[in-house]
Amino acid sequence: MSESSSPKLLPSKTEVAEQLDSRDELAEVRAKFVLDYGVTYLDGNSLGALPAAVPGRLDDVVRREWGELRIRSWDESGWWTAPERIGDRIAPLVGAAAGQVVVGDSTSVNVFKALVGAVRLAGDGRDEILVDATTFPTDGYIAESAARMTGCTLRALEPGAVPGELSDRTAAVLLNHVDYRTGRLHDLPALTAAIHASGALAVWDLCHSAGALPVGLDEHGVDLAVGCTYKYLNGGPGSPAYLYVNHAHQERFDSPLPGWTSHADPFGMRPEYAPAPGATRGRVGTPDILSMLALEAALEVWDGVGIDAVRAKSLALTDFFLECVDEYVPEGRVESVTPADHARRGSQVALRCSDAGDVMARLIERGVVGDFRRPDVLRFGFTPLYVGFADVERAARVLGEVVAG
């Protein structure tokens, strides 16, 4: 056989990863994070990596703004307006115009505000709340408490079953955009439209989608939404969550947790409560300034980054990971429970594995950091701002070696 007719060898996965990394338009963003050499970090869906600008910003906040300016920093350093200012930084990442997102409190507290507020907006005659049966446990706990507080019944349903179960009794529906176990992306536009057609309000939990894929809150007319900031937004452990209140509802939004900082005249110290205009009425107490300003610094990594480019890379990373798993992992050893369909996939891959806990412990020992969800799921989160294709190839290769024993 002549040399010209010899079969060409397909490039190895390592070579493919190098080619993909060389074409990655987000590759330069990786330098804005603190990452350990030799460690493949695929747990950004639980806790995002540290943006390099955060330590210096916090040092200035502690030493100068708190240490020198002290009480003056509420005005001179902009502490008082941080919840709205940082909310406006998050807004484009979830497809919202300015003035609709306020930062503060935990996701759980904001779920409570949003869900009770939604029931109150729905009005008399609507006495039922529907909740995602696959939701993160806290959302379910909060929904049960909100139902008791508002006199509503509560029903837990698979998201796909919601349209067929809506009625003129339904006040509000609480759904997760991405399933935290499987990485399944639910159809926010279609589900929101179905909820609105029944006259109910849609409340979305964006913890596993904001910063990883387009959300389109304004475009799809979402009523209220909440989300954390320590996953794909890289705000740090326990960083404050956020609450979105659509402009259309702000004048009537009645928070179940009115606090002095959500008062129209917070320093008037009046015994009667009068809510502030706009999303500010979603505030409660004194802002957590240290974590709030760490988050603000962390969000600087998004300067010049488009969410569509992030989504494109996310899908490419997860596709490539699944391809590498197919090549490196012995057949039948793991099973993907994350949808192959791009329209139904978030930014993580979940693999079912009978000894998942032990496998993840061994992966972490070898510098591949994901996480384990009982009883048998390995989770790998792909944060496009700092995860590259070489990381993906290495993670799958080490996984193959570990499960092969």
N, C-alpha and C positions, 0 to 999 in steps of 0.2 A: 504493500500500500504506500502511495507517495505521501510525502510530508504534508502536502496541501490538502490531501483527503483524510488525514488523520482526525479522529473525533476530538473535539475540543472539550477539555475538562471544564465543568462548571465551577465558578469561583466558590471558595469555601465561605462559610458563614462569617468567619473573621474578616475575609476580604470584602464581603458585602457590607459588613458593619463599617469598615473603613471608608468605603465609597459613600455610604449614606451619611456618615459624619462629615465628610468633606463637602457635602451639598447642603448641610443643615443651616438654614438661615438664622436659627436661634442659638447656634453653638456659642457665640460670643457672650451670651447672657450667663452661661455657666460660671464665668470668672467672677460674677457678682455674688457668689455664694461661698461659704466656708465648707469645703468638702475634704474628707480624709483620703489621702492617696491609698490605693489598694482596696478601698471599700466601695462596693456597689450598693448605693442607698435607694431602695425601692419601697420605702415606707412613708413617702410624702403624703399619702392618703390618710395617714394617722397624725404625723407631725412633719411639717415641712422643714427643709434645711435652713440653716441660719444665713440670712443675707449679710454680706460683709459690712454693709453700712450701719447695721444696727448697734454694735458695741460702742462705736464712737458717738453715735447720737444719744444713746442712753447715758454715756459718761458726761456729755454736755448737759443733759437734762438734770442729772443728779448733782453734779458739781456746781454748775452755773445757775441754771434756772431754779433749782430747789435750794442749793447751798448758798447762793449769793442773792438772787432776786427774791427768793422765798415767795411770800404772798403776792408780790407784784406780778408773778408769772401768770396768774390767772388771766390778767389782761395783757401784759407786755409780751408774754411768750405764747399767747393764744390758747392757753389751756382750756378756757371756758368753751370755746367754739370748736374744740377738737372733735366731738362726736359728729357734728354735721360736716365739718371740713373733710374728715377722713371718710365719712359716708359718701361724699361726692367723689372721692378717689376710687372707691369700690364700685360705684354706680355703673361706670362704663363696662366693667367686667361682668356684670349681670344684665346688661342691656337696659339700663334705666337712665332717665334724664336726671339732672341734678335736683336736689331738694326732696328726694323721696327715700333716702337711706340714712339712717342714724346708727352710729356705732355705740355699743355699750352693753353691759350685762352678759350673761351666758346665752348659748343657744336655747337652753331649756327655758330660761326666763322669757326669752323673746317668743318662743313657741306659745307659751301661755298668754302673753299679751296679744299675739296675732290671732290665736284661735278664739279666745273670749271676745276680742274685738270684732272678729268676723261674725260671730253669733249675734252680737249686739247690732251690727250693721244689717244683718239679714232681717231683723224685725220680728214682730209677733207672728205666731202661727207656724213658725219653723222651729222645731224642737228636736232635731236629730243632727248628730255629727258623724261623719264617716271618716275613718282613719285607715291608713295603709297598714294592712295586716303584717307586712314584712318590714315595718319600720324599725329604726333603732329604738331599743326599749324605752329610753327616756321620753321620746315623743309619744309613745303609747301611754306611759304613766301620766304625762301632762294632759293628754287628751281626755283620759278618764277623769282627772280632777276638774278639768274645764267643763266637762259634761255635767258633773255633779253641781258645780257652782252655778251653771246657767239653766239647770233643770232639763237638760237634753238627754236623750238616749244616745248611746254610743255603739256603733257597729264597725267592726274591723273587717276589711275586704282586701282581696288582692287588687292592685291598681287597675288591672284590665277588666275587672268586674264592676268597677264603679259606675260607668255610664248606664248599665242596665239596672242599677239599684237606686238611682237618684229619684227623688219625688218632690212634691210640693211641701213636704215636711223638712227636707234637707236644708240646714242652715249653712254649714261649712264642711269642706273636705280638706283634710290634711294629708299630703302626699310627699314622699321623698322623690327628688328628681333622679337620683341614682341610688340603687340598692347597695347598702354598705357591705353586704356579704358577697354578692355575686358580681357587682359592677354593672348590673343591668341598668340601662338608661330608659326611663319611662317617657312616654309621649306627652310632654308638657303642653304643647299647643292643642292637641286633640282632646286631652282630658280637661284642660281649662275650658275649652269651648263647650264640652258636654255639661260641665258643672254650671256654667253660665246659662245654658239653655234651660236648665231646671230652675233657675232663679237663685241658686246658691252661690257662695263665695269660695274661691280657690286659695288655699294657703299651701305654699311650697317650701320644703326644707331643701336648701341648696348646698348642704355641707360637703357633699361629694361631687359637686359639679362646678361650683364657682371657682374660676381660675384654671379650669381644665377644658371647658367647652363653652360655646355660646349658650346663653340662657334665654334672652329675649323677653324680659319681664314686661316692658312697656309694649313691645310689638304684639305680644299675645294676650295682653290685658289681664295679667295676673293681679289679683287683689292685694294679697299680702304675701311676704316671703321672709324667711330667716336663713341665717347661715353662720357657720363658724369661720374663723380667719386663720386658724393654725394649721390647716392642711395645705391646699394648693395655693393659698395666699401667703403662707410662710410667716405668719405673725408671731409665732413663738408659743410655748406651752401656756395654755390658759388665756391666750390673747382674747380680747373682747369680741363678742359676736355682733351681728347687725340685724336690723329690722327694716324691711321695705314696706312702705305704705303708699299705694298708688295715689297719685294726685287726686283722682276722682273720689277717694274716700277720706281724704285728710280732714276735711271740715267736720265730718261726722264720726271719725275714729275715736272711740271711747275706751281708753286703755284701762284694764282692770288693776293696774299698778300705777296710779298717779303719784308722782313724786314732786319734790320742790323744784327740781331742775327742769321739769316739763311744764311748770306753771308759766302763764303768760307774763307774770311779774315776779320772778323767783326771789328777788331781794326785797319785795314788798312785805314778805312774811305775813300774808293775810290768812285768816282762818278758812276762808272760802276758796275752793279750788277753781281756777279758770285755766283751761288748757292753752298751751302755746299754739301758735299757728304752725301748719306744716308738719313735717316728720319729727320735729322737736318734741311733739307731744308723746312720742314714743320713749323719751328719756324717763329715768326714775330718780336715782340719787346722784351723788357726786361721782364724776367720771374717774375711772382707774387710770390715772395719768401715766404712770410708768409703762404699763403694758400698752396703753393707747398710743403713746408716742413711739414705742418700739414698732408697733404695727405700721404707723405712718412711715417710718424709715424703711421698713420692709417692702412697702408698696412701691418704693422708688424703682425696684427692679422691673416694674411694668412699663416704665417710661419708654415709649417707642415700640412697644410690643403689641401686636394685634391679636385678639382672641381667636380669630379665624386661623392664623398661623399656628397658634398653640394647639388648636383642635386637629389640624392637619398632621402635625408632628405626633400628637398623642395617638392617633389612629395608626400612623406608620410604626410607632414604637410597639404598640400592642400587637399589631399584625406580625411584626418581625419576631417578637418574643414567642408568639404561638408557633411560628415557623421553626424557630430554633428548638423549642420544646419538642416538636414532632421529630426533629432530627436527632436530638441528643438524649432524650428520655426514653427508656425501654417501653415498648408498646404495652398499654394496659396499666402502666404504673400510676399515671395521673389522668384525670379527666377535667377538661375545662368546663366550668359552669357559667362562664362569661359568654354572652351572645357573640357569635361570629359576625352577625349583621352590624355594620357600622352604625346604623340608625338606632340600635338598641344597646350600644356599648358606651360605657363611661370611659374613665382613664385608668382602670385597673384590670388585672386579670386574676381571677380566682380559680384555683385548681383543687379539685377534690383528690385527697390522698389519704389512704387508710391510716397511716402513721404520721399525719401532718405535723403534730406537735414535735415529735422527735426530728423529723426532717427539717423543720424550720430552725430548730436549735442548732443542728449541724450546719445549716446554711450560714447562720449568723456567725458561728465559729470560724467559718471560712471567708467571712467578709462580704456575704451577700445578705443584706438586711431587708426582709419583708416582715410579714406578721402572720399569726395563726389565729383562726377563729374556730372555736369548738363547733362540732366535734371533729371535723375532718377537712378543713379548708385552709389552703395556703393562699395568702393574698399578696399581690405585688402591685404597688402603685407606681405609675409612670408620670412624673412631673416634667413636662417638656422643657421647662426653663433650665433644668440642670441635669437631666438624664440624657445620655447619648446612646447611640446604637451599639457602641462597643460595650457599654454597661449591660445592655440587654443580652448580647451574645454571651458575655461572661456568666451572667446570672443563670441562663438556661443551661450552659455547659456544666457549671458547678452543680446545678440541680440534677442533671443527668448522672453525674458522677456519684452524688450522694445517694440517690435512690437505687443506683445499681449496686451499692454496698461496697 
